[in-house]
Amino acid sequence: MELQPGLMISHQSYKKRRLGLSFGLGILTFCLSLGADILLAHYKVEKAQWQYSQQILQQFSADLNKLAVVGQTLSPLLEQPCAQIEARLQQQGAISTTLRSIMLIDNQQLYCSSTLGAQQHDVSQRFPEVQHATPHLRLLSGSLDLGTRPLMALWLPQPGQTGKGIMLLFDLQQAIRFQLQLSHPYLSRAALQIEQQAIVGGTYKILSQEMLAETGITSNGHVLSTPVKVHVYARPMRDIIWDNATSHIAVALLLALMVGTLTFSFSRKHFSVHNDLILAMQRNEFIIKYQPIIQSDNLHCVGAEVLVRWQTAKRIIPPDVFIPLVEELGLIVPFTRYVIAHVADELPKSAQLPKDFKISINVGSEHLNNEQLFADMLKFKHALPANLQLVVELTERTPIDIDEHAEQLQQLQRHAIKIALDDFGSGHSSLSYLKKLHPDYIKIDKTFTATIGTEAITATVLNMIIDLGQKLNIAVVAEGVETEEQANYLLQRGVQFLQGFYFARPISMAELQQWLNSKIIYPPAHVPWIMPIAKTADSAHVRHKKAD
């Protein structure tokens, strides 16, 4: 029987898998690193926008409060004629580079200005804030005496008098030029909004709030009882990312290289074991052994379970060491096919096996999930001599989906392939397994056999399994029989088949053939790996047969 395709996987292919894994994780690290840089850039941009908007708002509020204090020092001038105070107003206006005009207003009438001197104009239409009883700010496109230059008007009313107070006009370009200048590389411009109008740094044109972009970060506040907002806008994110692309890509490549190198290094152990198992199958380092199964009513060997040992150059590795690795690395299906192929090649050479001699082979739930169990086992059965009985032992280290696989297993039974539940009671098996699978055998795990003659709590489980098998008319096989006491107890309880070191250790096919050809019910005493047994004339119990 030939090995299944795809089993013979070269050392180079697994080196490629290591390289592929390392390269894949490296690429993933590179992408995640760039993604993290982009997210970090977004965070830094928003943080800078928020900080600058707060800073501008606080500075603007502080400056206006100072100007309000200066303006309030001029309030006594409201009680004097313009001719007496005009020079004082002109002198005060010349002190500040941002202050363009000081206007004294009484009864909503402009009567004195630092730039125009004595006047008599109704300013309630031009400056409706003169009707306010609280300080007020407003942006203007120009004034009576300053043309169309953008201005900011600060109204400081006389306490307790409507329409009377001081109006200060500031040159916006000078007043907020430095405040709206942004020195951060991520930011482009800032805008100051007072009520429904705004001015954008760099242009110094009065805009309506509808004309402002909505992509900025905004800080809200009140300055001298007037709602004020500061909007800070960032440069296009693609430009920011592009400007920093060189450093970001360099860091991302470095991280990707580190992760890829570490992955290649640390995956060596994983892939080394994986590769060792593949090479062991290629080199036929796994040797097949057969552990005899004894029929209890006559102590004849009526079958054998196929077991595997890993024969390396230095030592023999038992299955409880390498089988978990085979399962963990996802090799259980090709490994089972490897065993099937070797057993099928070996058994036809042993023409003297008794009729209906049972050959039991372990199959994991992974093989069921692979949906190739039926085809593999049918091919295996046809490769065996016609006088042999194939038994599939279902191991259940992982749960078996009974509803999904019951039909597949019943197909095996319809083709005269027996089904056994291995290690029953120690894994995921339950009564539902027995009801839905209808197995031909249940095998008692050796951990329960070991409780015979002890007071262990699990000792009762052994009897429950035996009783269950008898009630359901399912043959019971006891594994791990190592002492005469255990063998006698199981015989008394009516267990049909026994298996364990008390009868025989796993042996080669040639040694098994020698035993079967001896025509005795116990193995010859000179075979050290087999413990001889005999059947007494007056008892169904077993006893030791001492060597000569």
C-alpha positions in Angstrom: 0.0 0.0 0.0 1.5 3.3 -1.1 1.8 6.3 1.2 -0.8 9.0 0.8 0.1 11.9 -1.5 1.4 14.9 0.3 3.0 13.0 3.1 6.5 13.2 1.9 7.2 16.9 2.6 10.8 18.1 2.1 13.0 19.9 4.5 13.1 22.8 2.1 9.3 23.2 2.1 9.3 23.7 5.9 12.1 26.1 5.7 10.0 28.0 3.2 7.1 27.9 5.7 9.3 29.4 8.4 10.4 32.1 6.0 6.8 32.6 4.9 5.7 33.0 8.5 8.5 35.3 9.3 7.9 37.4 6.2 4.2 37.5 6.9 4.6 38.7 10.4 7.2 41.2 9.3 4.8 42.7 6.7 2.0 42.7 9.4 4.3 44.5 11.8 5.2 47.0 9.0 1.6 47.7 8.3 0.6 47.9 12.0 3.6 50.2 12.6 2.6 52.6 9.8 -1.0 52.4 11.0 0.1 53.3 14.5 2.1 56.2 13.2 -0.9 57.5 11.3 -3.1 57.2 14.4 -0.4 58.9 16.5 -0.2 61.7 13.9 -4.0 62.2 14.1 -3.7 62.3 17.9 -0.8 64.8 17.8 -2.6 67.0 15.3 -5.8 67.1 17.4 -3.8 67.7 20.6 -1.9 70.6 18.9 -5.2 72.1 17.6 -6.8 71.9 21.0 -3.8 73.4 22.8 -3.4 76.3 20.4 -7.1 77.1 20.4 -7.1 77.2 24.2 -3.9 79.3 24.2 -5.2 81.8 21.7 -8.5 82.1 23.6 -6.8 82.6 26.9 -4.4 85.2 25.5 -7.1 87.1 23.7 -9.2 87.2 26.9 -6.3 88.5 28.9 -5.4 91.2 26.4 -9.1 92.4 26.2 -9.4 92.6 29.9 -6.3 94.8 30.1 -7.7 97.0 27.4 -11.0 97.2 29.2 -9.2 98.4 32.3 -7.5 101.1 30.2 -10.8 102.1 28.8 -12.4 102.4 32.1 -9.7 104.8 33.3 -11.1 107.2 30.6 -14.7 107.1 31.9 -14.3 110.4 33.9 -13.8 112.1 30.5 -17.5 111.4 29.7 -18.5 114.3 32.0 -16.4 116.9 30.2 -16.8 118.8 26.9 -14.9 117.6 23.8 -12.9 120.7 23.5 -11.4 120.1 27.0 -10.5 116.4 26.5 -9.7 116.1 22.8 -6.0 116.5 23.3 -6.1 113.9 26.1 -7.9 111.4 23.8 -5.4 111.9 21.0 -2.5 111.4 23.5 -4.1 108.2 24.8 -4.7 106.9 21.3 -1.1 107.4 20.3 0.2 105.3 23.2 -1.1 102.0 21.7 -0.1 100.6 18.3 -3.4 98.7 18.1 -5.8 101.3 19.3 -7.2 103.3 16.3 -9.9 105.4 17.8 -11.4 106.4 21.1 -15.0 107.6 20.8 -17.1 109.1 23.6 -20.8 108.5 23.2 -23.7 110.1 25.1 -27.3 109.3 24.5 -26.2 107.1 21.6 -24.6 110.2 20.0 -20.9 110.3 19.1 -19.8 113.7 20.4 -16.0 113.4 20.7 -13.4 111.2 18.9 -9.6 110.9 19.2 -9.3 111.0 15.4 -12.2 113.3 14.3 -12.5 115.6 17.3 -15.9 117.1 18.2 -18.7 115.3 16.4 -22.5 115.0 16.6 -23.6 111.7 15.0 -26.2 109.1 16.0 -24.2 105.9 16.1 -27.0 103.5 17.2 -27.4 102.1 13.7 -23.7 101.7 13.1 -23.0 100.5 16.6 -26.1 98.9 18.0 -24.1 97.6 21.0 -24.3 101.2 22.5 -27.7 100.2 23.7 -26.2 97.4 25.8 -25.7 97.9 29.5 -22.8 95.5 29.6 -19.4 95.4 27.8 -19.6 94.1 24.3 -17.3 93.0 21.5 -17.9 93.1 17.7 -16.0 92.8 14.5 -16.3 95.6 11.9 -15.4 96.0 8.3 -14.6 99.7 8.9 -15.8 102.8 10.8 -16.7 106.4 10.4 -13.2 107.7 10.6 -11.0 104.6 9.6 -12.5 103.6 6.2 -12.8 99.8 5.5 -10.0 98.4 7.6 -11.1 95.4 9.7 -11.7 96.5 13.2 -12.7 95.2 16.6 -15.1 97.4 18.6 -15.1 97.3 22.4 -18.1 98.9 24.0 -17.6 100.0 27.7 -20.9 101.4 28.9 -21.1 103.9 31.8 -22.6 102.0 34.7 -26.2 102.8 35.3 -26.7 104.9 32.1 -28.1 103.6 28.8 -26.5 104.7 25.6 -23.5 106.4 27.3 -20.0 105.0 27.4 -16.7 104.7 25.6 -16.2 102.9 22.3 -12.7 101.6 21.6 -11.8 100.6 18.0 -8.8 98.3 17.5 -6.9 97.5 14.3 -7.5 93.7 14.0 -4.5 93.1 11.9 -2.3 94.6 14.7 -4.3 93.4 17.6 -4.4 89.7 16.9 -1.7 89.3 14.3 0.6 87.5 16.7 -2.1 85.6 18.4 -3.3 83.9 15.2 0.1 83.1 14.0 0.8 79.3 14.3 4.3 77.9 14.6 3.4 74.3 14.8 4.3 72.1 11.7 1.0 70.3 11.8 -1.2 73.5 11.8 -2.2 75.8 9.0 -4.3 78.7 10.3 -6.5 79.9 13.1 -9.7 81.9 13.1 -11.2 84.2 15.8 -15.0 84.2 15.8 -17.0 86.9 17.8 -20.7 86.2 17.7 -21.6 85.6 14.0 -18.5 87.0 12.4 -14.9 85.8 12.2 -11.5 86.8 11.1 -8.9 84.2 9.7 -5.2 84.7 10.5 -3.2 85.7 7.5 -6.1 87.1 5.5 -7.6 89.5 8.1 -10.9 89.7 6.3 -14.2 89.6 8.1 -16.2 86.5 7.3 -19.5 85.2 8.3 -19.5 82.0 10.4 -21.1 80.1 7.5 -17.9 80.7 5.5 -15.7 79.0 8.1 -14.5 75.4 7.5 -16.0 72.8 9.7 -12.8 70.7 10.0 -11.1 72.6 12.8 -10.9 72.2 16.5 -12.9 74.8 18.4 -12.5 76.3 21.9 -15.5 78.2 23.2 -15.5 81.0 25.8 -16.8 84.4 26.8 -14.7 87.6 26.7 -16.3 90.7 28.3 -19.8 89.0 28.2 -19.4 88.3 24.5 -19.4 84.7 23.1 -16.0 84.1 21.5 -14.7 81.0 19.6 -11.2 80.1 18.4 -10.9 77.7 15.5 -7.6 76.0 14.7 -7.2 74.2 11.4 -4.6 71.5 10.5 -2.7 70.9 7.3 -4.1 68.1 5.2 -3.3 64.8 6.9 -1.8 63.3 3.7 0.8 66.2 3.7 1.7 65.7 7.3 2.1 61.9 6.8 4.1 62.5 3.6 6.4 64.9 5.4 7.2 62.3 8.0 7.1 59.3 5.6 10.9 58.8 5.6 11.3 58.5 9.4 8.0 56.5 9.7 8.9 54.0 7.0 12.4 53.6 8.4 11.1 52.8 11.9 8.4 50.5 10.5 11.0 48.6 8.4 13.3 48.3 11.4 10.4 46.9 13.5 9.4 44.6 10.7 12.9 43.3 10.3 13.2 42.7 14.1 9.9 40.8 14.3 10.7 38.8 11.2 14.1 37.8 12.5 12.8 36.9 15.9 10.0 34.9 14.4 12.4 33.0 12.2 14.6 32.3 15.2 11.9 31.3 17.7 10.0 29.2 15.1 13.0 27.1 14.7 12.0 24.8 17.6 8.4 24.5 16.4 9.3 23.8 12.8 12.3 21.7 13.9 10.0 19.3 15.7 7.6 19.4 12.8 10.4 18.7 10.3 11.8 16.0 12.5 8.5 14.2 12.5 8.2 14.5 8.7 11.8 13.3 8.2 11.2 10.4 10.6 8.3 9.3 8.4 10.4 9.7 5.3 13.2 7.6 6.9 10.9 5.0 8.3 12.1 5.7 11.8 8.7 4.9 13.2 8.5 1.1 13.9 5.3 -0.8 14.1 4.6 -3.0 17.2 1.6 -5.2 18.0 0.3 -5.7 21.5 -1.6 -9.0 21.8 -5.3 -9.0 22.8 -6.3 -12.0 24.8 -9.7 -13.6 24.8 -10.6 -14.3 28.4 -12.5 -17.5 28.0 -9.5 -19.5 26.6 -6.6 -17.1 27.0 -5.8 -17.3 23.3 -4.5 -14.3 21.4 -7.3 -13.3 19.1 -6.0 -9.9 17.9 -3.4 -7.2 18.3 -3.4 -3.4 18.6 -1.1 -1.6 16.3 1.3 0.6 18.3 4.1 2.8 17.1 7.6 3.6 18.6 10.0 6.2 17.3 13.4 4.7 16.8 15.9 7.4 16.5 19.7 7.0 16.2 20.1 7.5 20.0 16.9 6.1 21.6 13.4 4.9 21.3 10.8 7.5 22.0 7.5 6.2 23.4 4.1 7.3 21.9 3.0 9.2 24.9 5.8 11.7 24.1 5.5 12.1 20.4 1.8 11.5 19.7 0.8 14.8 21.5 3.3 16.6 19.3 1.9 15.0 16.2 -1.5 16.1 17.1 -0.4 19.6 18.1 1.4 20.1 14.9 -1.6 18.9 12.8 0.2 15.8 11.5 -2.1 13.2 13.0 -3.9 12.4 9.7 -0.7 11.9 7.6 0.8 10.0 10.5 -2.2 7.7 10.7 -1.9 7.1 6.9 1.8 6.4 7.4 1.0 3.7 10.0 -1.8 2.2 7.8 0.6 2.0 4.8 3.3 0.2 6.8 0.9 -2.2 8.5 -0.7 -3.0 5.1 2.7 -3.7 3.6 3.7 -5.9 6.5 0.7 -8.1 7.2 0.4 -9.9 3.9 3.8 -11.3 4.5 2.4 -13.0 7.7 0.2 -15.6 6.1 -0.3 -17.7 9.2 -2.4 -15.3 11.2 -5.6 -17.1 12.5 -8.9 -16.6 10.9 -10.8 -13.4 12.1 -7.6 -12.2 13.8 -8.3 -8.6 14.8 -6.0 -5.8 13.8 -6.9 -2.7 15.8 -5.6 0.7 14.7 -6.1 4.0 16.4 -7.8 6.8 14.6 -8.2 10.4 16.0 -11.2 12.7 15.6 -9.1 14.8 13.3 -9.2 12.0 10.7 -13.0 12.0 11.0 -13.1 15.7 10.4 -10.8 15.2 7.4 -13.7 13.2 5.8 -11.2 10.7 4.4 -11.6 8.1 7.1 -14.0 5.9 5.1 -11.8 5.9 2.0 -8.6 5.3 3.9 -10.0 2.5 6.0 -11.7 0.8 3.0 -8.4 0.9 1.1 -6.6 -0.5 4.2 -9.1 -3.3 4.6 -8.7 -4.4 0.9 -4.9 -4.4 1.4 -5.2 -6.8 4.4 -5.4 -10.6 4.0 -9.1 -11.6 3.7 -9.0 -13.7 7.0 -8.2 -10.6 9.1 -10.7 -8.4 10.9 -10.0 -4.7 10.9 -11.0 -2.8 14.0 -10.9 1.0 14.1 -10.3 2.4 17.6 -11.6 5.9 17.9 -9.4 8.0 20.2 -11.1 11.0 21.7 -8.5 13.4 22.9 -10.7 16.0 21.2 -14.6 15.7 21.1 -16.2 13.8 18.3 -19.2 15.4 16.6 -21.4 12.3 16.7 -24.3 13.7 14.7 -21.9 14.7 11.9 -19.8 11.5 11.7 -22.3 8.7 12.8 -23.2 7.9 9.2 -19.5 7.7 8.2 -18.8 5.2 11.0 -21.9 3.2 10.2 -20.6 2.9 6.6 -17.5 1.3 8.0 -19.5 -1.2 9.9 -21.6 -2.0 6.8 -18.3 -2.9 5.2 -17.4 -5.4 8.0 -15.0 -2.9 9.8 -15.5 -3.0 13.5 -15.6 0.1 15.7 -14.1 0.4 19.2 -14.3 3.4 21.6 -10.8 3.7 23.0 -10.0 4.8 26.6 -13.7 4.8 27.3 -14.6 6.9 30.4 -11.4 9.0 30.4 -12.1 11.4 27.6 -15.1 13.1 26.1 -17.1 9.9 25.6 -20.6 9.6 27.1 -23.7 7.4 26.9 -24.7 9.4 23.8 -21.7 7.9 22.0 -22.9 4.4 22.7 -26.5 5.2 21.7 -25.6 6.9 18.4 -22.4 5.1 17.3 -23.4 1.5 18.3 -19.7 0.5 18.7 -18.6 -3.2 18.6 -16.2 -2.7 21.5 -15.5 -0.4 24.3 -12.0 -0.3 25.7 -11.5 0.4 29.4 -8.7 2.9 30.0 -5.7 1.6 31.9 -6.2 4.2 34.6 -9.4 2.4 35.6 -7.7 -1.1 35.4 -5.0 0.2 37.8 -7.7 0.9 40.5 -8.4 -2.9 40.9 -7.5 -3.8 44.5 -7.4 -0.2 45.6 -9.9 2.0 47.4 -9.7 4.7 44.7 -12.9 6.6 44.0 -12.6 5.8 40.3 -12.6 2.0 41.1 -16.4 2.2 41.0 -16.2 3.6 37.4 -14.5 0.4 36.3 -17.5 -1.7 37.4 -19.9 0.8 35.9 -18.3 0.5 32.5 -18.3 -3.3 32.6 -21.9 -3.4 33.6 -22.8 -0.9 30.9 -21.1 -3.0 28.2 -22.8 -6.1 29.4 -26.3 -4.5 29.5 -25.8 -3.0 26.0 -24.3 -6.2 24.7 -21.1 -4.5 23.7 -17.8 -6.4 24.1 -15.4 -5.0 26.7 -11.6 -4.8 26.3 -9.6 -4.0 29.4 -6.3 -2.2 28.7 -3.3 -2.0 31.1 -3.6 -5.4 32.7 -0.3 -5.7 34.5 -0.9 -8.0 37.5 -2.4 -11.4 38.2 -4.9 -9.8 40.6 -6.1 -7.5 37.9 -6.4 -10.3 35.4 -8.3 -12.5 37.8 -10.7 -9.7 38.8 -11.5 -8.9 35.2 -12.1 -12.6 34.4 -14.5 -12.9 37.3 -16.4 -9.8 36.1 -16.8 -11.4 32.7 -14.6 -9.0 30.7 -14.3 -10.6 27.2 -10.8 -9.3 26.2 -7.7 -8.4 28.1 -4.6 -6.5 27.0 -1.5 -5.4 28.9 2.0 -6.1 30.1 0.8 -9.0 32.2 0.3 -10.9 29.0 2.6 -9.2 26.5 4.4 -6.0 25.8 4.2 -4.6 22.2 6.2 -6.9 19.9 7.1 -7.1 16.3 5.1 -9.0 13.8 7.8 -11.7 13.6 7.7 -12.2 17.3 3.9 -12.2 17.3 4.0 -14.8 14.5 6.4 -16.9 16.6 4.0 -16.8 19.5 1.0 -17.7 17.5 2.8 -20.6 15.8 3.8 -22.1 19.2 0.2 -23.5 19.5 0.1 -22.8 23.2 -2.1 -20.5 25.2 0.8 -18.7 26.7 4.0 -17.2 25.2 7.3 -19.2 25.6 9.2 -18.5 28.8 12.4 -17.6 27.0 10.8 -14.5 25.4 11.6 -11.9 28.1 9.2 -9.2 26.9 6.2 -11.5 27.4 5.0 -12.7 30.8 3.9 -16.3 30.5 0.4 -17.3 31.7 -1.6 -20.5 31.8 -5.1 -21.6 32.4 -5.8 -23.9 35.4 -7.9 -27.0 35.1 -10.3 -26.1 37.8 -10.5 -22.3 37.6 -11.0 -19.6 35.0 -8.4 -17.5 36.7 -4.8 -17.1 35.5 -1.5 -17.7 37.1 2.1 -17.3 36.4 4.0 -20.0 34.7 7.6 -19.9 36.0 10.5 -20.3 33.6 12.5 -23.4 33.8 
